[in-house]
Amino acid sequence: MTDGGTDTGSDSGTDTGTVRVYLVDDHALFRSGVRAELDRGDGREPVIEVIGEAGSVDEAVAGVGHLRPDVVLLDVHLPGGGGAEVLRLTRAAGTESVFLALSVSDAAEDVISVIRSGARGYVTKTISGRDLTDAVRRVRVGDAVFSPRLAGFVLDAFSDRPGAAPPVDPEVDQLTRRERDVLRLLARGYAYKEIAGELFISVKTVETHVSSVLRKTQTSNRHELSRWATDRRLV
């Protein structure tokens, strides 16, 4: 395929014994790890085949449109607009692929955003290889799949009326998505080096995000910041 994506399979979906998967994540190292897990297999049917991958919104839209995968594993945070934008553009183009969000974020706003945009499920990157394989097969046949506790966000958001918006906290809304990711891990007790590894960023970048969050939340140390995050149900 073109536009920077990687094509590793045919663009025909006629093999009903195989679930054809397309990976979308802006971290090549993470994509390689997911590909290895899925390609390893677990001896069960149907077999899962990774047919391509992309690292940005534009690459993803082009690749999904060209290859027509059965399932797209989609990160929430991507250059060029994010996972919700991939869903919007591919749906507008008439794709019939099923989307399963796979992200480090377990923030309610991220979950609700991609589900409203058309994703069939949402799992976090802490999922095991075996469980991810199972999730891919399940969404392919129409099941909705969520990591523990994430389904509650969706139920809460849609319980009152169709299309109801989730509550917005102005103090939380002032943080960028990456700052919320760093804050969430920090509040769970992760060290800076562990946060850097989890988010595929440098320790220096983590420090910069923490300084920004401290300033925006008007807190002065890690303990106060953790309590701030807990009070707003970010942990």
C-alpha positions as CSV (number, residue, x, y, z in Angstrom):
1,M,0.0,0.0,0.0
2,T,1.0,3.7,-0.2
3,D,0.9,6.7,2.1
4,G,3.5,5.3,4.6
5,G,1.5,2.3,5.8
6,T,2.7,-1.3,5.7
7,D,1.0,-3.9,3.5
8,T,1.8,-7.5,4.5
9,G,-1.1,-9.4,3.1
10,S,-3.6,-9.5,0.3
11,D,-6.6,-7.1,0.0
12,S,-9.1,-9.9,-0.3
13,G,-11.2,-11.0,2.7
14,T,-12.5,-14.2,1.2
15,D,-10.7,-16.6,3.6
16,T,-13.3,-17.1,6.2
17,G,-11.0,-19.3,8.3
18,T,-8.8,-16.3,9.1
19,V,-9.4,-13.0,10.9
20,R,-7.5,-10.3,9.1
21,V,-6.2,-7.6,11.4
22,Y,-4.8,-4.2,10.8
23,L,-2.7,-2.4,13.5
24,V,-2.9,1.3,14.1
25,D,-0.5,2.8,16.7
26,D,2.1,5.6,16.5
27,H,4.7,3.5,18.2
28,A,6.4,1.0,15.9
29,L,7.9,-0.9,18.8
30,F,4.5,-1.5,20.3
31,R,3.1,-2.5,16.9
32,S,5.9,-5.1,16.6
33,G,5.1,-6.5,20.0
34,V,1.4,-6.8,19.2
35,R,2.1,-8.4,15.8
36,A,4.4,-11.0,17.4
37,E,1.7,-11.9,20.0
38,L,-1.0,-12.3,17.3
39,D,1.2,-14.1,14.8
40,R,2.3,-16.5,17.5
41,G,-1.2,-17.9,17.6
42,D,-2.8,-20.1,20.3
43,G,-3.8,-23.2,18.4
44,R,-7.5,-22.1,18.2
45,E,-9.6,-21.2,15.2
46,P,-10.1,-18.9,13.4
47,V,-6.4,-18.0,12.8
48,I,-5.5,-14.4,13.2
49,E,-3.4,-12.8,10.5
50,V,-1.9,-9.3,10.7
51,I,-2.1,-7.9,7.2
52,G,-0.8,-4.3,7.7
53,E,-0.1,-1.5,10.1
54,A,-0.1,2.3,10.3
55,G,1.3,5.0,12.6
56,S,-1.0,8.0,11.8
57,V,-4.5,8.9,10.9
58,D,-3.8,9.4,7.2
59,E,-1.9,6.1,6.9
60,A,-4.7,4.3,8.8
61,V,-7.5,5.6,6.6
62,A,-5.6,4.7,3.4
63,G,-4.6,1.3,4.7
64,V,-8.0,0.3,6.0
65,G,-9.7,1.5,2.8
66,H,-7.2,-0.5,0.6
67,L,-6.9,-3.7,2.6
68,R,-10.4,-4.0,4.0
69,P,-9.4,-5.9,7.2
70,D,-11.9,-7.7,9.4
71,V,-10.7,-6.1,12.6
72,V,-8.7,-2.9,13.2
73,L,-6.8,-2.5,16.4
74,L,-6.8,1.2,17.0
75,D,-4.9,3.4,19.3
76,V,-6.8,6.4,20.8
77,H,-4.0,9.0,20.5
78,L,-2.5,9.4,17.0
79,P,-0.9,12.1,15.0
80,G,-3.4,13.9,12.8
81,G,-6.6,13.6,14.9
82,G,-6.7,10.5,17.0
83,G,-8.6,7.2,16.8
84,A,-12.0,8.9,16.7
85,E,-10.9,10.7,13.5
86,V,-9.9,7.4,11.9
87,L,-13.3,6.0,12.7
88,R,-15.1,9.1,11.3
89,L,-13.2,9.0,8.1
90,T,-13.3,5.3,7.5
91,R,-17.0,5.1,8.3
92,A,-17.7,8.0,5.9
93,A,-15.9,6.0,3.2
94,G,-18.2,3.0,3.8
95,T,-15.7,0.6,5.5
96,E,-17.2,-2.5,7.1
97,S,-14.2,-3.3,9.3
98,V,-14.8,-3.8,13.0
99,F,-12.7,-1.5,15.3
100,L,-11.3,-2.5,18.7
101,A,-9.6,0.3,20.6
102,L,-6.3,-0.7,22.2
103,S,-4.8,2.1,24.3
104,V,-2.7,2.9,27.3
105,S,-5.5,5.3,28.4
106,D,-8.4,4.2,30.5
107,A,-9.9,7.7,30.8
108,A,-13.7,7.8,30.6
109,E,-13.6,10.5,27.9
110,D,-11.3,8.5,25.7
111,V,-13.4,5.4,26.0
112,I,-16.7,7.2,25.3
113,S,-15.2,9.1,22.4
114,V,-14.2,6.1,20.3
115,I,-17.3,4.1,21.2
116,R,-19.5,6.9,20.1
117,S,-17.5,7.1,16.9
118,G,-18.2,3.4,16.2
119,A,-15.6,1.2,17.9
120,R,-16.9,-2.2,19.0
121,G,-14.8,-2.4,22.2
122,Y,-12.0,-0.9,24.2
123,V,-9.1,-2.7,25.9
124,T,-6.0,-1.3,27.6
125,K,-2.4,-2.1,26.7
126,T,-2.0,-4.1,29.9
127,I,-4.1,-6.9,28.3
128,S,-2.3,-10.2,27.9
129,G,-1.6,-11.6,24.4
130,R,-4.1,-14.5,24.9
131,D,-6.8,-12.1,26.0
132,L,-6.1,-9.8,23.1
133,T,-6.4,-12.7,20.7
134,D,-9.7,-13.6,22.3
135,A,-11.0,-10.0,22.1
136,V,-10.2,-9.8,18.4
137,R,-12.1,-13.0,17.7
138,R,-15.1,-11.8,19.8
139,V,-15.5,-8.4,18.2
140,R,-15.2,-10.0,14.8
141,V,-18.4,-12.0,15.5
142,G,-20.3,-9.0,17.0
143,D,-19.5,-9.1,20.7
144,A,-18.7,-5.9,22.6
145,V,-15.4,-6.2,24.5
146,F,-14.1,-4.0,27.3
147,S,-11.3,-4.2,29.8
148,P,-12.6,-4.5,33.4
149,R,-14.4,-1.4,34.7
150,L,-14.4,0.4,31.3
151,A,-17.8,-0.9,30.3
152,G,-19.2,1.1,33.3
153,F,-18.1,4.4,31.6
154,V,-20.1,3.5,28.5
155,L,-23.2,2.5,30.5
156,D,-23.0,5.7,32.5
157,A,-22.7,7.8,29.4
158,F,-25.6,6.3,27.6
159,S,-27.9,5.5,30.5
160,D,-29.9,8.7,30.6
161,R,-30.7,9.3,27.0
162,P,-29.2,8.4,23.6
163,G,-26.3,10.6,22.8
164,A,-26.0,12.1,26.2
165,A,-22.6,13.7,26.8
166,P,-20.5,12.6,29.8
167,P,-20.0,15.1,32.6
168,V,-17.2,17.6,31.9
169,D,-14.9,18.8,34.7
170,P,-13.3,22.1,33.7
171,E,-10.3,21.4,35.9
172,V,-9.7,18.1,34.2
173,D,-10.5,19.5,30.7
174,Q,-7.6,21.9,31.0
175,L,-5.2,19.0,30.9
176,T,-4.0,17.6,27.6
177,R,-4.6,13.9,26.9
178,R,-0.9,13.1,27.4
179,E,-0.9,15.1,30.7
180,R,-3.9,13.0,31.9
181,D,-2.0,9.8,30.9
182,V,1.0,10.9,33.0
183,L,-1.1,12.0,35.9
184,R,-3.1,8.7,36.0
185,L,0.1,6.6,36.1
186,L,1.8,9.0,38.6
187,A,-1.2,8.7,40.9
188,R,-1.0,4.9,40.8
189,G,2.5,5.0,42.2
190,Y,4.6,4.7,39.0
191,A,8.1,6.1,39.0
192,Y,9.1,8.6,36.3
193,K,11.1,5.9,34.5
194,E,8.2,3.5,34.6
195,I,5.8,6.2,33.2
196,A,8.3,6.9,30.4
197,G,8.4,3.2,29.5
198,E,4.6,2.8,29.6
199,L,4.0,5.8,27.4
200,F,7.0,5.4,25.1
201,I,8.4,8.9,26.0
202,S,11.5,10.1,27.6
203,V,11.9,10.7,31.4
204,K,12.6,14.4,30.6
205,T,9.2,14.6,28.8
206,V,7.5,13.0,31.8
207,E,9.1,15.6,34.1
208,T,7.9,18.4,31.7
209,H,4.3,17.0,31.8
210,V,4.3,16.7,35.6
211,S,5.5,20.3,36.0
212,S,2.7,21.4,33.7
213,V,0.1,19.4,35.6
214,L,1.3,20.7,39.0
215,R,1.0,24.2,37.7
216,K,-2.5,23.7,36.1
217,T,-3.9,21.9,39.2
218,Q,-2.3,24.3,41.6
219,T,-0.8,21.4,43.6
220,S,2.8,21.4,45.0
221,N,3.8,17.8,45.3
222,R,3.1,14.2,44.2
223,H,0.9,13.4,47.2
224,E,-1.4,16.4,46.6
225,L,-1.5,15.6,42.9
226,S,-2.5,12.0,43.6
227,R,-5.3,13.1,45.9
228,W,-6.4,15.6,43.2
229,A,-6.6,12.8,40.6
230,T,-8.4,10.4,43.0
231,D,-11.0,13.1,43.9
232,R,-11.9,13.4,40.2
233,R,-12.0,9.7,39.6
234,L,-9.1,9.7,37.2
235,V,-7.4,6.7,38.9
